[in-house]
Amino acid sequence: MTIISLAKRRDTPVVVIDDERLRDDGGLQELYLDIVAQLEDGGKTNLLLDLALVRGITSAGLNMMIRIKNKCDEKGTTLHLCQLQPVVAEVFHKTRLRPLFRIHDTVAAGLATIQGPE
């Protein structure tokens, strides 16, 4: 997992998720714990997950995304997803999970929505 600081405000970490982390249960659990650690830092009002490198998602991956969403809700953090590849976007649509998440086309679009006009 890569965490980058593209946000102008310190309360919005951008987490780049690579495809390899979503392939096995151990990787999923480690990814979940890494993302939750970002929330434990405190003061995070938004979290942006960049899924550009994710070429597919399993039911276990979807369950992890729901767990992350629930943890964000618990912490008062808004979860945003961006750059869903067509196959991944279709899975979110077909499973009717899309309305649960704030989804943006790009990292820049997600950050612009989060930060609002300056």
TITORDO-218895 format. One line per field, with one value per residue (C-alpha): residue number from 1; y, z, x; residue in one letter. Coordinates in nm, 3 decimals, padded with zeros to 5 digits, always signed. Example, Ala and Ser with C-alpha at 12.3 -4.5 7.8 and 13.67 -1.06 7.14 Angstrom:
torza = 1; 2
north = -00.450; -00.106
up = +00.780; +00.714
east = +01.230; +01.367
guro = a; s
END
This chain:
torza = 1; 2; 3; 4; 5; 6; 7; 8; 9; 10; 11; 12; 13; 14; 15; 16; 17; 18; 19; 20; 21; 22; 23; 24; 25; 26; 27; 28; 29; 30; 31; 32; 33; 34; 35; 36; 37; 38; 39; 40; 41; 42; 43; 44; 45; 46; 47; 48; 49; 50; 51; 52; 53; 54; 55; 56; 57; 58; 59; 60; 61; 62; 63; 64; 65; 66; 67; 68; 69; 70; 71; 72; 73; 74; 75; 76; 77; 78; 79; 80; 81; 82; 83; 84; 85; 86; 87; 88; 89; 90; 91; 92; 93; 94; 95; 96; 97; 98; 99; 100; 101; 102; 103; 104; 105; 106; 107; 108; 109; 110; 111; 112; 113; 114; 115; 116; 117; 118
north = +00.000; +00.345; +00.651; +00.979; +01.334; +01.501; +01.667; +02.030; +01.965; +01.721; +01.565; +01.380; +01.095; +00.952; +00.577; +00.405; +00.040; -00.205; -00.514; -00.758; -00.657; -00.772; -01.123; -01.314; -01.301; -01.219; -00.927; -00.803; -00.812; -00.634; -00.371; -00.320; -00.273; -00.028; +00.181; +00.173; +00.293; +00.606; +00.672; +00.610; +00.906; +01.127; +01.437; +01.264; +01.397; +01.231; +00.931; +00.888; +00.540; +00.540; +00.213; +00.288; -00.015; -00.257; -00.468; -00.684; -00.731; -01.044; -01.078; -01.075; -00.746; -00.603; -00.714; -00.537; -00.218; -00.238; -00.289; +00.017; +00.217; +00.109; +00.199; +00.539; +00.599; +00.502; +00.754; +01.033; +01.009; +01.026; +00.753; +00.842; +00.605; +00.711; +00.580; +00.257; +00.049; -00.050; -00.409; -00.292; -00.023; -00.286; -00.510; -00.220; -00.150; -00.512; -00.578; -00.256; -00.127; +00.183; +00.405; +00.331; +00.501; +00.844; +00.762; +01.005; +00.971; +01.090; +01.174; +01.542; +01.527; +01.357; +01.613; +01.901; +01.766; +01.714; +02.051; +02.254; +02.596; +02.786
up = +00.000; -00.080; +00.109; -00.071; +00.039; -00.249; -00.026; +00.060; +00.402; +00.643; +00.725; +00.391; +00.330; -00.022; -00.022; -00.345; -00.338; -00.565; -00.712; -00.532; -00.191; -00.289; -00.397; -00.069; +00.274; +00.448; +00.214; +00.263; +00.641; +00.630; +00.395; +00.623; +00.926; +00.735; +00.632; +00.980; +01.115; +00.902; +01.086; +01.430; +01.378; +01.454; +01.284; +00.953; +00.818; +00.477; +00.335; -00.039; -00.173; -00.522; -00.697; -01.032; -00.998; -00.903; -01.205; -01.029; -00.693; -00.519; -00.269; +00.006; -00.134; -00.137; +00.223; +00.318; +00.149; +00.349; +00.670; +00.587; +00.519; +00.853; +01.037; +00.865; +00.967; +01.324; +01.327; +01.160; +00.845; +00.496; +00.265; -00.100; -00.380; -00.711; -01.041; -01.040; -01.342; -01.557; -01.428; -01.065; -01.126; -01.281; -00.974; -00.745; -00.970; -01.002; -00.629; -00.560; -00.339; -00.548; -00.354; -00.029; -00.153; -00.280; -00.610; -00.820; -01.163; -01.058; -00.747; -00.845; -00.874; -00.536; -00.369; -00.536; -00.398; -00.054; -00.033; -00.204; -00.353; -00.210
east = +00.000; +00.120; +00.006; +00.061; +00.002; -00.175; -00.430; -00.379; -00.523; -00.363; -00.701; -00.728; -00.486; -00.483; -00.418; -00.315; -00.419; -00.241; -00.402; -00.171; -00.304; -00.655; -00.564; -00.548; -00.707; -00.378; -00.316; -00.672; -00.642; -00.307; -00.451; -00.752; -00.525; -00.302; -00.602; -00.755; -00.418; -00.464; -00.790; -00.640; -00.411; -00.710; -00.842; -00.909; -01.237; -01.191; -01.010; -00.955; -00.876; -00.723; -00.814; -00.646; -00.415; -00.694; -00.793; -01.053; -01.218; -01.346; -01.628; -01.363; -01.233; -01.585; -01.635; -01.313; -01.434; -01.757; -01.557; -01.346; -01.663; -01.810; -01.488; -01.484; -01.846; -01.759; -01.470; -01.668; -01.455; -01.603; -01.471; -01.413; -01.309; -01.160; -01.030; -01.229; -01.135; -01.438; -01.445; -01.432; -01.695; -01.922; -01.886; -01.983; -02.282; -02.400; -02.369; -02.563; -02.283; -02.215; -02.463; -02.276; -01.959; -01.865; -01.696; -01.492; -01.335; -00.988; -00.785; -00.802; -01.182; -01.209; -00.985; -01.172; -01.500; -01.352; -01.183; -01.453; -01.386; -01.094
guro = m; t; i; i; s; l; a; k; r; r; d; t; p; v; v; v; i; d; d; e; r; l; r; d; d; g; g; l; q; e; l; y; l; d; i; v; a; q; l; e; d; g; g; k; t; n; l; l; l; d; l; a; l; v; r; g; i; t; s; a; g; l; n; m; m; i; r; i; k; n; k; c; d; e; k; g; t; t; l; h; l; c; q; l; q; p; v; v; a; e; v; f; h; k; t; r; l; r; p; l; f; r; i; h; d; t; v; a; a; g; l; a; t; i; q; g; p; e
END
